[in-house]
Amino acid sequence: MVKFGVNMVVPDSRAAWVEKCRKAEDLGFDVIGAADHLGMAPPFPALVLAAEVTNRPRLNTFVINTAFYNPVLLARDVTGTDQFTEGRLELGLGAGYVKAEFEAAGMEFPRAGKRVDHLENTIKVLKRLYVDENHKPPTVQKPGPPLMIAGRGDRLLTLAAEHADIIGFTGTAAVPDGGALAVDDAAGIEERVNFVRGKLNGRAAEFNILAHFVAVVEDRRKGLESLRELLDGKLTVEQLAELPTALVGTHEEIAEQILAHRERFGFSYFTVLEHNMDALAPVIESLRGR
């Protein structure tokens, strides 16, 4: 069955946040996510508020920049949020990648290997504290909230294959550490998916993809040509047509693309950014239960 999430990235007033969380539920989204970047809403309080004003959606940190957090203090926030959301939390973790945010926080930007080391240690500490009877507050979900790990590199995806219930694929190409993100082509994304499958060793995990671009248009080719211009011609129209990170066409065509991406890549969980909520809603309805 296909699952849909929306990642909230615009910080708003309480009233505006409440309104858009309720809207996401009404539109049929299965998961409401809160990004973890400077200048955006603080993820844990945002998800607690989302839980207060919705009933059905899961609530996801999409994703925590683990490098910013002490693991024991993070465990308190995670287990407390699981309590306050009555077991609806889905914990998304990443290694952190925006160098400018480390600089703004007055923190060293460790090399990628050290950031992944910290992520691995954080996962181990969380798992230990989830089952520690002396850790308060305890989780509602046992042994703890479902874990999503998102990223691209070999070590991080190996860690995800070992520990994560959900593996988040970024759909971005390899770039120098700390460099600007770039869109990967379908072959590159498929290579990353196959890499993870080779590491899972038969263990089940849900595959998530962030669809960066959603455009509901009557003429799909024209929509893809517009996207190509937006991306400075770095990919051809034919390459863009294959991307699971670009959903372009009529609602019916986008629904067909999602099913095709599930078949090819194994993606059963699609996340979009909040400004694409309305555009995707009819697709969610048409694919409900499929």
C-alpha positions in Angstrom: 0.0 0.0 0.0 1.3 3.5 -0.9 1.8 5.9 2.0 2.0 9.7 1.7 3.7 12.2 4.0 4.0 16.0 3.9 7.1 17.8 5.3 6.3 21.1 6.9 9.1 23.6 6.3 7.5 27.0 6.8 7.5 28.4 10.4 4.1 29.8 11.2 2.0 31.2 14.0 0.2 28.7 16.2 -3.0 29.2 14.4 -1.4 28.8 11.0 0.4 25.7 12.1 -2.8 24.2 13.5 -4.7 25.0 10.3 -2.2 23.4 7.9 -1.8 20.2 10.1 -5.6 19.8 10.1 -5.6 20.4 6.3 -3.0 17.7 5.8 -5.2 15.2 7.7 -8.3 16.3 5.7 -6.4 15.9 2.4 -5.6 12.3 3.3 -1.9 12.4 4.2 -0.7 9.5 6.4 2.2 11.3 7.9 2.9 14.9 9.0 6.6 15.7 9.2 8.5 18.6 10.7 11.9 19.5 9.2 14.9 20.2 11.4 16.7 23.2 10.0 17.5 26.6 11.5 14.8 29.1 10.7 12.1 26.5 10.7 9.7 25.3 13.5 11.3 23.3 16.3 10.4 19.7 15.4 9.4 18.2 18.7 7.1 21.0 19.9 5.6 21.3 16.4 4.7 17.6 16.3 3.2 17.7 19.8 0.9 20.6 18.6 0.1 18.6 15.5 -1.0 15.7 17.6 -3.3 17.9 19.6 -5.2 19.0 16.6 -5.3 15.9 14.5 -6.3 12.3 15.1 -5.1 10.0 12.4 -1.7 10.9 10.8 1.6 9.7 12.1 4.1 12.4 13.2 7.6 12.4 11.8 10.8 14.3 12.4 12.0 14.6 8.8 14.8 14.5 9.7 16.7 15.3 12.9 20.2 16.7 12.4 21.6 14.3 14.9 25.0 16.1 15.0 23.3 18.9 16.9 22.1 16.7 19.7 23.5 15.0 22.8 22.1 11.4 22.6 20.8 11.3 26.1 19.1 14.6 25.9 17.6 13.6 22.5 16.3 10.4 24.1 14.4 12.5 26.6 12.8 14.6 23.8 12.0 11.5 21.8 10.4 9.5 24.6 8.6 12.5 25.9 7.2 13.3 22.4 6.1 9.7 22.0 4.2 10.1 25.3 2.6 13.4 24.4 1.6 12.2 20.9 0.2 9.0 22.4 2.4 6.8 20.4 2.1 8.5 17.0 5.8 9.5 16.7 8.0 8.3 13.8 11.6 9.2 14.5 13.6 10.4 11.5 17.3 10.8 11.9 20.1 12.0 9.6 23.8 12.9 10.0 23.4 16.6 9.2 24.7 18.1 6.0 24.2 21.9 5.9 27.6 23.4 6.7 26.2 26.9 7.0 23.9 25.8 9.9 26.8 24.4 11.9 28.6 27.8 11.3 25.5 29.7 12.4 25.3 27.6 15.6 29.0 28.3 16.3 29.7 24.6 15.9 32.5 22.7 14.1 31.4 21.0 10.9 32.9 17.5 11.4 33.9 15.5 8.5 31.2 13.1 7.2 32.6 10.1 8.9 32.5 11.7 12.3 28.9 12.8 11.7 27.9 9.2 10.9 29.8 8.0 13.9 27.7 10.3 16.0 24.5 9.1 14.3 25.5 5.4 15.0 26.2 6.2 18.7 23.0 8.1 19.0 21.0 5.1 17.6 22.7 2.8 20.1 22.0 5.1 23.0 18.4 5.5 22.1 17.8 1.8 21.8 19.5 1.3 25.2 17.4 3.9 26.9 14.2 2.8 25.4 14.4 -0.5 27.3 16.0 1.0 30.5 13.4 0.9 33.3 15.1 3.9 34.9 14.7 6.1 31.8 11.8 8.5 32.1 9.5 9.2 30.5 9.0 5.7 28.9 7.9 5.3 25.3 4.4 4.4 24.4 5.5 2.4 21.4 7.6 -0.6 22.4 10.5 -0.9 22.3 10.5 2.6 20.8 9.1 4.7 17.9 9.7 3.4 14.4 13.1 4.6 13.2 13.7 6.3 9.8 17.3 7.0 8.7 17.7 9.2 5.7 20.8 10.0 3.6 22.9 8.9 0.7 26.4 7.7 1.5 27.5 4.1 1.8 28.1 4.1 5.6 24.9 5.9 6.4 22.8 3.6 4.2 24.6 0.6 5.7 23.6 1.9 9.1 20.1 2.3 7.9 20.0 -1.2 6.5 21.0 -2.5 9.9 18.8 -0.4 12.2 16.0 1.5 10.4 12.3 0.5 10.0 12.1 3.1 7.2 15.0 4.1 4.9 14.7 7.6 3.4 16.4 8.2 0.0 17.2 11.8 -0.7 17.3 11.5 -4.5 20.4 13.7 -4.5 23.7 13.1 -6.3 27.1 12.7 -4.7 28.6 16.2 -4.0 31.6 17.3 -2.0 30.9 17.2 1.7 29.1 20.4 2.7 28.4 21.3 -0.9 25.1 22.3 -2.4 22.7 19.4 -3.1 22.1 18.3 -6.7 19.4 16.2 -8.2 20.4 12.6 -9.1 19.1 10.8 -12.1 17.0 7.6 -11.9 20.0 5.3 -12.5 21.8 6.9 -9.5 18.8 6.5 -7.3 18.3 2.9 -8.4 22.0 2.2 -7.6 21.5 3.5 -4.1 18.3 1.4 -3.6 20.2 -1.7 -4.8 23.0 -0.9 -2.5 20.6 -0.9 0.5 18.9 -4.1 -0.7 22.3 -5.8 -0.7 22.9 -4.7 2.9 19.5 -5.7 4.3 20.3 -9.4 4.3 16.6 -10.3 4.1 15.5 -7.8 6.8 12.3 -5.9 5.9 12.4 -2.1 5.7 10.0 0.5 4.2 11.5 2.7 1.4 10.8 6.4 1.4 11.5 9.1 -1.2 11.2 12.8 -1.0 9.5 14.1 -4.2 11.2 17.5 -4.5 9.1 18.6 -7.5 5.3 18.2 -8.0 3.6 19.8 -11.0 0.0 19.1 -12.0 -0.2 20.0 -15.7 -2.2 18.9 -18.7 0.9 18.6 -21.0 3.4 16.4 -19.2 6.2 17.1 -21.7 5.8 20.8 -21.3 5.9 20.4 -17.6 9.1 18.4 -17.8 10.6 21.0 -20.1 9.8 23.7 -17.5 11.5 21.6 -14.8 14.5 21.1 -17.0 14.9 24.9 -17.3 14.5 25.2 -13.5 17.4 22.8 -13.1 19.5 24.6 -15.7 19.3 21.7 -18.2 21.4 19.4 -16.0 19.1 16.5 -16.9 17.3 15.8 -20.2 13.5 15.7 -20.4 13.7 11.9 -20.8 15.8 11.6 -17.6 13.4 13.8 -15.7 10.5 11.6 -16.9 12.1 8.7 -15.0 12.7 10.5 -11.7 10.8 9.4 -8.6 11.7 12.8 -7.1 9.7 14.6 -9.9 6.0 14.0 -10.2 4.8 15.8 -13.3 1.6 15.5 -15.3 -2.1 15.1 -14.8 -3.3 13.6 -11.5 -3.9 10.3 -13.4 -0.4 10.4 -14.8 1.2 11.1 -11.5 -0.7 8.2 -9.9 0.7 6.0 -12.6 4.2 7.3 -12.0 3.9 6.5 -8.3 2.9 3.0 -9.0 5.7 2.6 -11.5 8.2 3.9 -9.0 7.0 1.5 -6.4 7.5 -1.3 -8.9 10.9 -0.2 -10.1 12.5 1.2 -6.9 10.4 -0.3 -4.1 9.2 3.1 -2.9 6.0 2.7 -1.0 6.2 5.9 1.1 6.3 9.3 -0.8 6.9 12.6 1.0 6.2 16.0 -0.5 6.9 19.5 0.7 4.0 21.4 2.2 3.4 23.7 -0.8 2.5 20.6 -2.8 -0.2 19.4 -0.4 -3.1 20.5 -2.5 -1.6 19.3 -5.8 -1.1 15.8 -4.5 -4.5 15.4 -2.7 -6.5 13.9 -5.7 -3.6 11.4 -6.3 -3.8 10.3 -2.7 -7.5 9.7 -3.0 -7.1 7.8 -6.3 -4.4 5.5 -4.8 -6.0 4.9 -1.4 -5.6 1.3 -0.5 -3.4 0.4 -3.5 
